[in-house]
Each structure stands twice: as C-alpha cells, then as structure tokens.
C-alpha cells in the first residue's frame, strides 16, 4: 500500500493500528489518502509614526492592539478533501484559526466571543449531476463578495482595505455554485444571519419576525474573459450581493442590511502587470429593536489595485481607496465622513514557502476624526509581515 505522509504518521503513532493491513478494503484509509493538510503562520511588526497607542485607524482586524510592536496575527490550519471529478462527488473542509485574529471573528451562539480560537470554515461539499455539475457547501463558509480575502496570504497587500472592513465575513447555511461554461459561473445561497456567528439566529423566537422565517440571502456572478479577448484573457469580472438581518455588527442592532459588490481584475499588455477595481456598498434600514430606535446608514468604498511581478522573487503592489458615508467604521456617530487611503507593498520571496513583505500605509480622514477615534487627521503605518505557508 502507498501511504501519504499524513497516513504514515498516523500509522507510526499507532492510531491506525492493524487497519493498514486491510488498507485496500478500508474506506477510512481511502478517505485519509485523499485528505490534505495545509495552513500558514502569520506574524508582523507595526510602527505607527508619531502616534499614541489606541488612537490609530481600526481597519481590518485588531489594528489598535497591534500598534507599535511585534505581533502574532493568526495560525491557520485547514484539513480538507476536495471534490473529485465524479458525478456524485463529496468532500469537506475544516479550517481553524488560532491566535489574536481569531478573537470574536466567528463566534458560536454558545460562546462569549473572547476565545483566541475560531472555526473559520467547516462545511460538507457535495455535487449533484445536473448539467455541468451543481456544487453545494453546507455548513460554515466564507462570504461570496469582496476583492480581498480573510486569509491574508491570498491578498496583494498586508493591511486590509476599508472595503473589506464593511463586508460580511462568514455565513452558516447552504451555498450553491454552478459553472455554465469556461466564461460564466454563478453562486446563490441562504444563511442564518448576515453577520458571522456559528448557529446564531436572526431574532429570538418570541420576536417578530420569527427566526425560522428571517434568513439571509446572497448571490453572485463571475465572468472570465476568454482567449479571443487577447491580452485580457483570464481577466475576471465579478458582481455579488448579500441581504439579511444584521445581529449587531457595525452598530446596527435591529435592521436588515445589504451589501453590494462589483470588482474586476484585468491583465494588462505589460508583462506581469495587472489592474484591479473594486466597489463596495453597505447600507442598513432604520428600525426599532430591543426598545431603541436605530438610525440607518450607508457606506461606499471605491478601490484601485495595481500589481507588478517585477522579477521571479520581487513583486510590487499598490492600493488606493476612497470611503464615504455615515457611520464609516464607527458605531457611535451618524455624521457623514470621508477617508482617503494609500498603500504601497514590496514583496520579496527570499525563503521557500515564506511570504515576506514591507508595507507603508497612509490614511486621511477629511471629517469625523474624533468619532473615528483617531488622534489626528493623518495616520501613517509602516509594517513588516511574514507568513509561512505549509
């Protein structure tokens, strides 16, 4: 029997015992043989120029607590069995987070949200032989909108965008995906709530509308440009939306919330150069919940990304953003505000499997500095980020 490293390790530890002798007949061994283990360790160092700790922009995840020091961001561990090419394929993914970025990221309905551990994704993946194959994810999965990912090793820049900051992150429900052809694909889903939270519900069962009738819905379309488009071949266009009850994020404790997203990544005629465009909108309806009136809000974020693979090891990445709206990442002030942001990142892959990058970020708040918690209008961050991928 040919065993992969994971199977061999289990056998040597005695976990599999005598099962290896009957490996050819054992469905357990068959499942282990197709299981993959991957992940990363993400660390950083932040230097906030001329700044008091606690008075910096809180974009992304926990930036205030990372200022002016060395940081463990997160440890990611993923165990999965991808779908194969069979008509009735089945698989699963279990992605776990450990460390500061996991705190409050995707809490369960039974915890207090303060644990430095989170189930980022955990779903069963199924395929039904309808047309080209209808794929389902059932469980906890990443949101379907946004230019950037929660997994920082997949993003062109280290720090998160303001667009990512106003998007949902995780959902518990069912997501269906279908690929019409090599150009067009679509996805649609239903979840318990708009915001993250495993097994959370939109309302208590005694509150109208009842929780069993109030769900979150989502949908997206993706277009990949074909060979006939010349140098644009492989470029992607993407639109998507999520609508449902927001159980408390962004200061809205009782209103239905909607996010719209449109983005594109274009290959350019210059070798190694690509351009990205992104628009995010977040809005919530005014409502009354728990005895208090909650004002609605709206937020718009426009982003431009530029990346160039300069050499085999060196790549350069830039991002510019403009954010405008009331309650732009503050839960206490309804005034209109604007934020301009510019980010420059140098990535150099000196070590195998290590993503190493140096980043400079500048944020400017035209209005509402006090409500944002910043100590002054202009904020500058210099950051070093190292991620080991395994």
Number of C-alpha atoms within 10 A of each C-alpha: 8 8 15 13 10 13 19 15 13 13 16 10 10 11 11 16 11 10 15 17 11 11 15 11 11 12 11 12 18 13 11 16 17 15 18 14 13 12 19 20 19 23 16 19 18 18 17 19 12 10 17 12 13 15 17 24 22 20 17 16 19 15 16 14 14 22 23 18 12 14 17 16 23 23 20 21 18 17 16 19 19 16 17 12 10 11 15 14 16 18 18 19 21 18 20 19 24 20 18 21 21 25 20 19 22 22 22 16 12 10 11 10 17 13 15 15 21 23 20 28 21 22 21 18 21 20 22 15 12 10 9 12 19 18 21 21 22 18 20 27 25 17 22 25 25 26 22 17 17 18 13 18 21 10 14 23 27 26 20 20 21 24 26 19 20 23 22 21 22 23 29 29 21 20 26 18 19 19 17 13 10 10 13 15 16 17 19 19 22 20 28 26 28 32 26 26 26 25 17 20 22 25 22 12 11 8 11 10 12 14 17 12 10 18 19 23 21 22 19 20 19 18 18 19 19 15 10 8 10 11 16 18 15 17 19 19 18 20 20 21 22 25 22 23 25 25 22 12 13 19 19 25 20 24 23 22 23 23 24 20 22 20 21 20 21 19 19 14 11 9 11 13 17 19 16 19 18 21 21 26 21 24 21 23 17 17 15 13 14 9 6 10 14 18 17 19 21 19 22 21 25 19 21 18 20 18 19 16 15 12 10 8 11 14 19 19 21 20 20 19 20 19 21 20 20 20 24 28 20 16 14 11 16 17 14 15 21 19 21 18 20 18 23 19 23 18 21 17 14 11 10 8 12 18 17 19 22 18 20 19 21 15 20 19 21 13 15 21 18 13 17 23 14 20 17 14 15 17 20 19 21 19 21 18 22 19 21 17 15 12
